[in-house]
Amino acid sequence: MPDSMDVPGIRREIPALQSFIYLNSGWQGPSPRPVLEAIKETLDWESTGPTAPHINEGRMDLIRRARLALAELIHASPEEISLQQNTTEGINIVFNGLSLTPEDEIVTCSLEHSSVLVPAYYARQRRGVGLKIVQLSAADSTQDVLAKFEEAISARTRLLALSHISYNSGQLLPLAELAKLAHDCGAHLLVDAAQSVGQTPVDVRALDCDFYAFPGHKWLLGPAGTGGLYVRRDLIERLEPPKVAFRASRHYDVYGHFEPKVDTIAKFELTTVSAPLSAGLIAAVKFSRGIGLEAIAERIRSLATYAIRRLSENPKVRILSPVNGSGSGLISFAITAVEPQKVTASLWEWGRIVSRTVADVQGTRLSLHAFNTEEEIDQVRAYVQRLAEGSPLETATTAQLEEKAITEL
C-alpha cells in the first residue's frame, strides 16, 4: 500500500464509514464532510435570496468553477465540458445527437451497462441503425479484445460506444488502442466513464476519445445529480443537442426569426443548475485531488489484488473479474450453490457490509475504494467462508429491496 496515504484520516472524514463497511462506490460513493458541508453552506447562503444580484453572481461563479474543476480533472478545456446530472444523460446526448441513419452502424460490447445498451437498441429501433455487440469475457487479454473489435468494425461503423471500466466485472478496456481502430475507419469513440473518473487518473487527450461521459457521485464521492460530458472541441458544432432551450439559440424573436447556437458546449445544457450540488462537486474533486489521483489508483489496485487472493483461497468461490492485470477496484465473485442476491443480502445482514448484486454475471460485486482496508476485506472473506459452508440467512426482503433500488434509483 502507498505509505504516504493517511487512510485513517480519510476514513474519519467520511461519516458513512463509522456505521458500515462500504464497498459500493461503483453505485454511489459515500461523501466526505467537506462535500456535505459545501452543499449545506451553499444551500443556506442561496436561500437568503436566490435571485438577488450578489447571489446570482456567486451562483454563476460556482457553475464556472465546477466546469473548470471537471475539465482539469480529465485534462480537457472548460469549453469542452458540459455539466450534466449523470453519465446516462451525456451518453444519450451523443447517441441522439450524431444524426445516425440506417447506413450507419454502432459497435458496443457485452460488458456494457444498460445506459449504453438501451440507447443503442433504441437507435436501432428508431432509426434503423446497424448494431453489433462484441462478446467479451473477463479472461480476454488486451490482444483478444483488440482482435475482436478489429473484426467487428466495418466501413459502416459510425460510433464505438464502450465503458472505460466495465461495471459488472471491473475489466479495464484498452481505450487508446480502440480509439485508433475507430478513427482509422472514420468512426467516433464514446466512453461510458461511470467507473473510471475518481478511481484512476484520466487524460482524454492521451486516450484520444471523442466523447467521455462521467458522474460526480461514484468514485469522486460527490453528490448525486452531478456529472459531466466531454465533447472534443472540433466535434461540438457537429453534435446536435437532442434537448434544447435558450442556451442553444444565438437569436430568436416572436416574429419567426431564429438562429441556432451550434459552436458552444452550453447548447447541451438546459436551464436551472443547482448551485449547492455544484459546490459539492467542486469539493469532491478537491478532496480526491488532495489525496492524489495516482495514489488512489495505486491503493485501489493493491486492495483489489489482496481481495482476489483472499477470496480465491476458498475453492467454492469463483472470481468473475479479470485476474490477468486488466482489472480495477470492482471485484465480482460467486459462491457455488448460493444465489448472488443471497450473498449480497447476507453480507449486509451479518456484517453491515454494503455491496451489490450484478445480474449480468450472476455475482456479488465489491467496489474497493482507497478508504477501504485489508481488515474489511478479511471480514468479507470470513462471511463468504460461512456462506460457502452452509445456508445463508433468510434474506428475501433485503434481496427484493436491492432489486427494486437498482431499477428505481
Stockholm file with secondary structure:
# STOCKHOLM 1.0

chainA/1-409         MPDSMDVPGIRREIPALQSFIYLNSGWQGPSPRPVLEAIKETLDWESTGPTAPHINEGRMDLIRRARLALAELIHASPEEISLQQNTTEGINIVFNGLSLTPEDEIVTCSLEHSSVLVPAYYARQRRGVGLKIVQLSAADSTQDVLAKFEEAISARTRLLALSHISYNSGQLLPLAELAKLAHDCGAHLLVDAAQSVGQTPVDVRALDCDFYAFPGHKWLLGPAGTGGLYVRRDLIERLEPPKVAFRASRHYDVYGHFEPKVDTIAKFELTTVSAPLSAGLIAAVKFSRGIGLEAIAERIRSLATYAIRRLSENPKVRILSPVNGSGSGLISFAITAVEPQKVTASLWEWGRIVSRTVADVQGTRLSLHAFNTEEEIDQVRAYVQRLAEGSPLETATTAQLEEKAITEL
#=GR chainA/1-409 SS CCTTCCHHHHHHTCGGGGTCEECBTTTCCCCCHHHHHHHHHHHHHHHTCTTSHHHHHHHHHHHHHHHHHHHHHHTCCGGGEEEESSHHHHHHHHHHHSCCCTTCEEEEETTCCHHHHHHHHHHHHHHCCEEEEECCCTTCCHHHHHHHHHHHCCTTEEEEEEESBCTTTCCBCCHHHHHHHHHHTTCEEEEECTTTBTTBCCCHHHHTCSEEEEESSSTTCCCTTCEEEEECGGGTTTSCCSSCCGGGEEEECTTSCEEECCSCGGGGCCSCCCHHHHHHHHHHHHHHHHHCHHHHHHHHHHHHHHHHHHHHTSTTEEECSCCSSCCCSEEEEEETTBCHHHHHHHHHHHHCEECEEEGGGTEEEEECCTTCCHHHHHHHHHHHHHHHHSCCCCCHHHHHHHHHHHHHC
#=GC SS_cons         CCTTCCHHHHHHTCGGGGTCEECBTTTCCCCCHHHHHHHHHHHHHHHTCTTSHHHHHHHHHHHHHHHHHHHHHHTCCGGGEEEESSHHHHHHHHHHHSCCCTTCEEEEETTCCHHHHHHHHHHHHHHCCEEEEECCCTTCCHHHHHHHHHHHCCTTEEEEEEESBCTTTCCBCCHHHHHHHHHHTTCEEEEECTTTBTTBCCCHHHHTCSEEEEESSSTTCCCTTCEEEEECGGGTTTSCCSSCCGGGEEEECTTSCEEECCSCGGGGCCSCCCHHHHHHHHHHHHHHHHHCHHHHHHHHHHHHHHHHHHHHTSTTEEECSCCSSCCCSEEEEEETTBCHHHHHHHHHHHHCEECEEEGGGTEEEEECCTTCCHHHHHHHHHHHHHHHHSCCCCCHHHHHHHHHHHHHC
//
